[in-house]
């Protein structure tokens, strides 16, 4: 009887200990699982900081220096214009160099911009889209540094990068420092198109770049400087302030429209492909609320979408086919990220138009990068076959640009 009682007590004690141990182990196991899940959670993406807002990287450097800004309506820092921000922080901004469309971005495409004075700060605004595209030696006098801060869209024919090139040249010739406050490129995720040929140099095709070059302005400035593309192979004293927490996979929606006729992210993504129509008689929707998101011509055979270009001061005066019903393709309500540079829309319109489409062949050559396209299309070459003609130069460019990339 005593033996049975002892056995029962032992079973109860050890059973209880075993169960408690099991519960403890289970609890420990659950805690381990929780810790393991926490340890392997993907880190949150740090907020992107444009260079103009990374003040620790450049404000002290600019103190007591005589500064010129290359700026426009996209030059925003902390919800105010960079000019206002620098002046409020006691920096000596002597003048502003304004690109196409002007300091406030209100000039129409190709419109000459007059020099002026900024009413708020009293700083002189010097136009670089008037009688001269490059600062003169007189305009560079008494400057220590030129700061470039303009939103780019990553296309060779977008003239802000040509202005950057010309200002870099002026800095090299006049022993003035050049600083780029970098910004993201909304078309940075690929490189494509023909590299500009030597006989097609112009302000919409200044450097030997493909149509889409996949670089920020800071990266491109490094390439221009080091590759000897400035006149005479000169080099400027270049300093690039990078974007923080930025990679080539970072999607970037522009907070300000970069020019009057690029109103949104969709138009910016379509711009590399649709801008070639500027050398033709096909409308890209200038004179509507949604330029560069539609193409058309005044003939019903061109498509079901209908739009009528109208005079729109500030965006487009006297647009192509003004007052006429144009029929074509509407890209609105489509995924912007699905678009990369392509010739398929140009080929489609050519098949409907024939050679009469090419009303401005020289402009088309400057935009495209060479003068071969009309002949290639008249021969019935496919996009794949046309691509093969530019592939060697494009591959060479991709290899060359690698050493200038800041972001991965």
C-alpha positions in Angstrom: 0.0 0.0 0.0 2.8 2.4 0.9 4.6 1.4 -2.4 1.4 2.3 -4.4 1.1 5.7 -2.6 4.7 6.6 -3.2 4.3 5.6 -6.9 1.2 7.8 -7.2 2.9 10.8 -5.6 6.0 10.4 -7.8 3.9 10.2 -10.9 2.0 13.3 -10.0 5.2 15.3 -9.2 7.1 14.2 -12.3 4.1 14.5 -14.5 3.5 18.0 -13.3 7.2 18.9 -13.9 7.1 17.3 -17.3 3.9 19.2 -18.3 5.4 22.5 -16.9 8.6 21.8 -18.8 6.6 21.0 -22.0 4.6 24.3 -21.6 7.8 26.2 -20.9 9.5 24.7 -24.0 6.4 25.4 -26.1 6.4 29.0 -24.8 10.1 29.3 -25.5 9.6 27.9 -28.9 6.8 30.4 -29.7 9.1 33.2 -28.5 11.9 31.9 -30.7 9.5 31.9 -33.7 8.5 35.4 -32.9 12.1 36.6 -32.6 13.0 34.8 -35.8 10.2 36.4 -37.7 11.2 39.8 -36.4 14.9 39.3 -37.2 14.1 38.5 -40.8 11.6 41.2 -41.6 12.6 43.3 -44.6 14.0 46.6 -43.5 11.8 49.6 -44.3 13.0 51.8 -47.2 14.5 55.0 -45.8 13.0 58.2 -47.1 14.5 59.6 -50.2 16.3 63.0 -49.7 17.1 65.1 -52.7 20.5 66.8 -52.5 19.0 70.3 -52.0 17.5 69.1 -48.7 20.7 67.4 -47.5 22.0 70.7 -46.1 24.8 69.2 -44.1 26.5 68.1 -47.3 26.7 71.6 -48.9 25.6 74.6 -46.8 28.9 75.1 -44.9 30.8 74.6 -48.2 28.9 77.5 -49.8 29.3 79.9 -46.9 31.1 83.1 -47.8 31.2 82.1 -51.5 29.7 84.1 -54.3 27.1 81.9 -55.8 25.1 81.6 -59.1 22.2 79.2 -59.3 21.1 77.3 -62.4 17.5 76.8 -61.4 13.8 76.8 -62.4 10.4 75.9 -60.9 11.6 72.4 -60.0 14.4 73.7 -57.7 12.5 73.1 -54.5 13.9 72.5 -51.0 11.7 72.1 -47.9 8.6 73.2 -49.8 10.2 76.5 -51.0 12.3 77.6 -53.8 16.0 76.8 -53.4 16.8 80.5 -54.0 14.6 81.6 -51.1 16.0 78.9 -48.9 19.6 79.9 -49.6 19.0 83.6 -49.1 17.1 82.9 -45.8 20.2 81.0 -44.6 22.5 83.9 -45.3 24.2 82.7 -48.4 25.4 85.1 -51.1 23.4 84.3 -54.3 24.7 86.8 -56.8 22.6 85.7 -59.9 20.4 83.0 -61.4 21.0 81.4 -64.8 17.6 80.4 -66.2 17.2 77.5 -68.8 14.5 77.0 -71.4 11.0 77.9 -70.1 12.6 80.4 -67.7 13.2 80.7 -64.0 9.6 80.1 -63.1 9.0 77.6 -65.9 6.2 79.6 -67.6 7.9 80.0 -71.0 6.5 78.0 -74.0 8.7 75.5 -75.9 11.4 77.3 -77.9 10.3 80.7 -76.7 13.2 83.1 -76.0 13.4 84.0 -72.3 14.4 87.5 -71.4 16.7 88.4 -68.5 15.0 89.9 -65.5 15.1 90.4 -61.7 13.5 88.1 -59.2 10.9 90.3 -57.5 11.0 88.5 -54.1 14.8 88.5 -53.6 16.1 91.2 -56.0 18.5 88.7 -57.5 19.3 89.1 -61.2 18.0 86.4 -63.5 20.2 85.8 -66.6 18.5 83.9 -69.4 20.4 81.1 -71.0 17.7 80.7 -73.7 18.0 84.0 -75.4 20.9 85.6 -77.3 23.4 83.2 -75.6 23.0 79.6 -74.5 26.2 79.8 -72.4 27.2 82.3 -69.7 29.7 84.9 -71.1 33.0 85.6 -69.4 31.4 88.9 -68.2 28.4 87.0 -66.7 30.9 84.7 -64.8 32.8 87.5 -63.3 33.1 87.6 -59.5 31.6 84.1 -59.0 33.2 81.4 -56.9 30.7 78.6 -57.6 27.7 77.8 -59.8 25.1 75.5 -58.3 22.9 73.4 -60.6 19.6 72.1 -59.3 17.1 71.3 -62.0 14.8 68.2 -62.3 15.7 66.2 -65.4 13.6 63.5 -67.2 16.5 61.4 -68.6 16.2 62.1 -72.3 18.9 63.5 -74.6 16.7 66.0 -76.2 15.4 67.6 -72.9 17.4 70.8 -73.1 18.2 71.3 -69.4 21.2 68.9 -69.7 22.4 71.0 -72.6 22.3 74.1 -70.4 24.2 72.1 -67.7 26.9 71.2 -70.3 27.2 74.9 -71.4 27.5 76.2 -67.8 30.1 73.5 -67.1 32.1 74.8 -70.0 31.8 78.4 -68.8 33.0 77.3 -65.3 36.0 75.5 -66.9 37.0 78.5 -68.9 36.6 81.0 -66.0 38.0 78.9 -63.1 34.7 78.8 -61.3 33.5 75.7 -59.3 30.5 73.8 -60.5 28.2 71.9 -58.0 25.3 69.6 -58.9 22.6 69.2 -56.3 21.4 65.9 -57.7 17.8 64.8 -58.2 16.3 61.4 -59.2 15.7 60.6 -62.9 12.2 59.1 -63.5 13.5 57.3 -66.6 16.6 55.9 -64.9 15.6 52.2 -65.1 16.9 51.6 -68.6 19.2 52.8 -71.4 18.0 52.8 -75.0 18.0 54.4 -78.4 20.6 55.5 -81.0 23.6 57.3 -79.8 23.8 60.8 -81.3 26.0 60.9 -84.4 28.6 63.6 -85.0 26.6 65.3 -87.8 23.5 65.8 -85.5 25.0 68.0 -82.8 22.5 70.7 -81.7 21.0 72.0 -78.5 18.6 69.0 -78.4 21.4 66.6 -79.0 24.6 68.2 -77.6 26.4 65.1 -76.2 27.0 61.6 -77.7 24.2 60.0 -75.7 21.4 57.6 -76.5 17.9 58.9 -76.4 17.4 57.4 -72.9 20.8 57.5 -71.0 19.7 56.2 -67.6 21.7 58.6 -65.4 21.0 61.4 -63.0 22.4 64.9 -63.8 25.1 64.3 -61.2 26.2 61.1 -62.9 26.0 62.7 -66.4 28.0 65.7 -65.3 30.8 63.4 -64.2 30.7 61.7 -67.6 30.7 65.0 -69.5 33.6 66.3 -67.5 35.8 63.1 -67.6 35.1 62.1 -71.2 36.4 65.4 -72.5 33.1 66.5 -74.1 33.5 70.1 -73.0 35.0 72.3 -75.7 38.7 71.8 -76.1 38.5 68.8 -73.7 38.6 71.2 -70.7 37.5 70.0 -67.3 35.7 72.0 -64.6 36.1 71.8 -60.9 33.1 69.5 -60.3 31.4 68.6 -57.0 28.3 66.4 -57.0 26.0 66.2 -53.9 24.1 62.9 -54.3 20.5 62.0 -53.5 20.3 60.1 -50.2 18.6 56.6 -50.0 18.2 56.4 -53.8 18.7 53.4 -56.1 18.1 52.7 -59.7 15.0 50.7 -58.7 13.5 53.7 -56.8 10.3 54.9 -58.5 10.1 58.7 -58.4 7.0 60.7 -59.1 8.0 64.3 -59.9 6.6 66.8 -57.3 6.6 69.6 -59.9 6.0 69.4 -63.7 9.5 69.7 -65.3 8.2 71.7 -68.2 4.8 73.1 -69.3 4.0 70.2 -71.6 5.0 67.4 -69.3 2.2 67.5 -66.8 2.5 64.1 -65.1 4.4 60.9 -64.6 2.7 59.2 -67.6 3.8 62.0 -70.0 7.4 61.8 -68.6 7.5 58.0 -69.3 6.0 58.4 -72.8 8.2 61.4 -73.7 11.2 59.4 -75.0 9.0 57.6 -77.6 6.5 60.4 -78.5 9.0 63.3 -78.8 10.2 61.9 -82.1 6.8 62.9 -83.5 7.9 66.6 -83.1 9.7 66.0 -86.4 6.5 64.9 -88.2 3.0 66.2 -88.9 1.5 63.9 -86.2 0.2 65.8 -83.1 1.4 64.7 -79.6 -1.5 66.5 -77.9 0.1 69.9 -77.6 -2.8 72.4 -77.2 -4.7 70.0 -74.9 -4.7 69.5 -71.2 -2.8 66.2 -71.7 0.2 66.7 -74.0 2.5 63.7 -74.6 -0.2 61.2 -73.6 -1.9 61.1 -77.1 -1.0 61.1 -80.7 -3.2 61.9 -83.7 -3.8 63.4 -87.1 -6.9 65.0 -88.7 -8.1 61.8 -90.5 -10.4 59.2 -89.0 -8.2 56.3 -90.2 -5.6 57.2 -87.6 -7.7 55.9 -84.6 -10.8 56.1 -82.5 -9.6 58.6 -79.9 -10.5 62.2 -80.8 -8.9 65.5 -79.5 -8.8 69.1 -80.8 -5.7 71.1 -80.2 -6.5 74.7 -79.1 -4.4 77.8 -78.4 -3.2 77.4 -74.7 -0.9 80.3 -73.7 1.7 79.2 -71.2 1.6 75.7 -72.6 1.4 76.0 -76.4 0.5 78.9 -78.7 -0.6 77.9 -82.2 -0.3 74.2 -81.7 0.0 71.8 -84.7 -3.5 71.2 -86.2 -5.1 73.9 -84.1 -8.9 73.8 -84.2 -8.9 70.5 -86.1 -10.3 67.2 -84.9 -7.4 64.8 -84.6 -7.9 61.0 -84.5 -5.4 58.6 -83.0 -4.3 56.8 -79.8 -5.0 57.8 -76.2 -2.5 56.5 -73.6 -4.3 58.0 -70.6 -5.4 55.5 -67.9 -2.5 53.1 -68.7 0.4 52.0 -66.5 3.2 54.5 -66.8 5.8 52.0 -65.8 4.9 49.7 -68.7 6.4 52.3 -71.1 10.0 52.3 -72.4 11.5 53.8 -75.5 10.0 52.2 -78.6 9.5 52.9 -82.3 6.3 51.0 -82.6 4.0 54.1 -82.5 6.1 55.9 -85.1 6.1 52.8 -87.3 2.3 52.5 -86.9 1.7 56.1 -87.9 4.1 55.8 -90.8 2.2 52.8 -92.2 -0.9 55.1 -92.3 0.9 58.2 -93.6 3.8 57.2 -95.7 6.7 59.6 -96.4 4.3 62.7 -96.1 4.6 62.2 -92.4 8.2 63.5 -92.3 7.6 67.3 -92.6 10.6 68.3 -90.5 13.3 65.8 -91.4 16.2 67.7 -90.0 14.4 68.2 -86.6 13.6 64.4 -86.6 17.3 63.6 -87.2 18.4 65.9 -84.3 15.9 64.3 -82.0 16.6 60.7 -83.1 20.3 61.2 -83.3 21.0 60.4 -86.9 19.3 60.9 -90.3 18.6 57.3 -91.2 15.1 56.7 -89.8 12.9 57.9 -92.8 14.9 55.7 -95.2 14.8 52.8 -92.9 11.0 53.0 -92.6 10.5 53.5 -96.3 12.4 50.2 -96.8 9.9 48.5 -94.4 12.5 47.7 -91.8 11.0 46.4 -88.5 11.9 47.9 -85.1 14.0 44.8 -84.4 16.0 45.4 -87.6 16.4 49.1 -86.9 17.6 48.4 -83.4 20.4 46.3 -84.8 21.8 49.3 -86.6 22.4 51.3 -83.3 23.2 48.4 -81.0 27.0 48.5 -81.2 27.2 52.2 -80.2 24.6 51.7 -77.5 26.5 48.7 -76.0 29.7 50.8 -76.0 27.9 53.7 -74.3 26.5 51.4 -71.6 30.0 50.1 -70.8 31.5 53.6 -70.8 28.9 55.0 -68.4 29.4 52.3 -65.7 32.3 54.1 -64.0 30.3 57.3 -63.6 27.3 55.7 -61.8 26.7 56.8 -58.2 23.6 54.8 -57.5 23.1 51.0 -57.7 
